[in-house]
Amino acid sequence: MNEAYKQALMARDEGEIPVGAVIVANRQIIARAHNLTERLNDPTAHAEMLAITAASHHFGTKYLNDCTLYVTLEPCGMCAGALYWAQLGKLVYAAADEKRGFTAINPGMIHPKTEIIRGTLQEESSALVSDFFRQLRDK
């Protein structure tokens, strides 16, 4: 999760919503990403989506059932749908997203075989997002 947090810091420094993600397989990071929606003018360029694409290219398959995604913010519905289709093995997320997170929309959006772990590095990740939006409001 520390590596995902570093990605979130990179996103923040680039003016993006500070969300970072890494995908791990066989105890090695195979994909790193952070939000790029502003830079790419692409509403689908979430950290999770970019990491899924990179991991799929790494393995040459659309299935990530032997992988773990570490992400600093609970995936939204779009990202949860992509994780479902990728059949992700494990999802570990830091901060809950009570407005746009998949658990607020439909907790069953994640594949039933995906193990979910919540709250790792929660305080730091939550503060990073809160501070980012507070600074935007203050401008």
N, C-alpha and C positions, 0 to 999 in steps of 0.2 A: 504494500500500500504506500510505502514511502516513495517509491518510484512513480506511482500514479500521482501522488501529491506534488512531486517535482514537475510533472507535466502540467498540473493545474496552475502552478506558479508561472510557468511559461505562458499559458493561456492568458492569465491575468496581465502579465507584462506586455502582451500583444493587444490588450484591449478586448479580449474575448471573455465570455463568461468562464470563470476559472474551474473547469472540469478537466481532469486528466484520467487516463486509462492505460493500463498495461495488460497484456495477455501473457500468461505463463504456461509453458508445457514442459514436462520433464525437468522442472526446477530451473528453467531458463526463460528469460523474457524473450518472446518472439515478436512482440508488437508493442509499440508505444505510440500514444496519440494524445492530443488535447483538442479542445474545441477550435474549429476554424470557420465557423459560420460567417463571421464578419469578413474575414480576409477573402474567402472564396465566394461570398454572396450566395451561400448554399445553406438552406435551412436543415438539410440532412447531414451536414458536416459536424456532427457531434463526435466527441471523443470516442464513444463506444463504437459508433458506426465505422469510423476510420480505423480503429483497432481491429474490428472484425474483418474488414477488407484486407488489412495487412496480414493478419494471421491466416486467412483463407488463401491468400497468395503464397504465403510461406509454405503451407502444407500442400497446396494444389488441390484443395477440397473445400466444399462449403460447410462441412461438419467440424465442429470444435468440441466434440464430446470428451476429449481428454485434456481440455484446457480450462484454466481459471482466469476469469476477468476480474481485475481489481479496478474499481472506479471510485472516484471521490464523491460522487453524488448519485443517488438512486436513479437508475435509468428511467427515461420517459417512456411513454407508450410506444413510440416509433422504435426506440432502441430495444425495448423489451420484445417487440415483435421480431426484430432481426435476431435477437439472442435465441428466441424460440426456434426459428427456422435453422439457426446454426447448431441447435441442440447442445448448447454450452454445458460443460460438465459442472462448473461451479461459478457462482457469482458472489463476489465479495464487494459490498459497497459501504462507504463511510457514512455520509449524511443522508438522512431521509429528505425527500422532496415532497412535502405534503400537498402542494398544488398540482404538480405535473408528473410526479413519480408514478410508476406503474401500479404500485399498491393502492393508490388513491383511485386509479382508473379501473383496474381489474387485476387483483393479485394472481389470477390464473394465467396471466399473459406469458409468464416464463414457462419453458418446457417442464413438464412434471418430473423429469429425471434430473433437472438442474438443482444442485444443492445451493442454498442461499444463506449467506452469512452477512449480518448487518452490524454496523456500528464501529468497525475498525477505523481508527483515526477520525472519529465522528466530530469531536469538538473542533479540531483544527480545520477540517474541511468545511464544516458548517460556518465557522467564523470567516473563512476565506470568501465564501459566496456572499454572506451577509455584508461584509465590509465592501466588497465590490459593488453591490447594488446601492449601499449607503453612499458611496462616493459618487455614483452616477446621479443619484437624486440630489446631492449637494451641488452639482455643477450648474 
